[in-house]
Amino acid sequence: MEEFVGYCASCGKEVYCKDGFLDGIVTEDKQLYCFTCGEDK
């Protein structure tokens, strides 16, 4: 199962929740990032 969550705050890539796991990260200030952009956060 795949559900759209939002867009990466840095590059604009679509971020999904796949089988109950977020395919990205959310920072303390509630910004959503894909894994690629989130590595620097």
C-alpha positions as CSV (number, residue, x, y, z in Angstrom):
1,M,0.0,0.0,0.0
2,E,1.3,3.5,-0.9
3,E,-0.2,6.8,0.3
4,F,0.9,10.2,-0.8
5,V,2.1,12.3,2.2
6,G,3.4,15.6,0.7
7,Y,6.3,17.2,-1.2
8,C,9.9,17.5,-0.1
9,A,10.5,21.0,1.2
10,S,13.9,21.2,-0.6
11,C,13.5,19.6,-4.0
12,G,9.8,19.2,-4.4
13,K,9.8,15.4,-4.9
14,E,6.7,13.5,-3.9
15,V,7.0,11.7,-0.6
16,Y,4.9,8.6,0.2
17,C,4.1,6.4,3.1
18,K,4.8,2.8,2.0
19,D,3.3,-0.1,3.9
20,G,3.1,2.0,7.1
21,F,6.6,3.5,6.8
22,L,7.4,7.1,5.8
23,D,9.6,7.3,2.8
24,G,11.4,10.4,4.0
25,I,11.9,12.4,7.2
26,V,10.1,15.1,9.2
27,T,12.3,17.6,11.0
28,E,11.6,19.1,14.5
29,D,10.1,22.2,12.8
30,K,7.7,19.8,10.9
31,Q,9.3,20.1,7.5
32,L,9.0,17.1,5.2
33,Y,12.1,16.0,3.2
34,C,12.8,13.0,0.9
35,F,15.6,10.8,2.1
36,T,18.1,12.3,-0.3
37,C,17.6,15.9,0.9
38,G,17.0,14.8,4.5
39,E,20.5,13.4,4.9
40,D,21.8,16.9,5.4
41,K,19.2,17.9,8.1
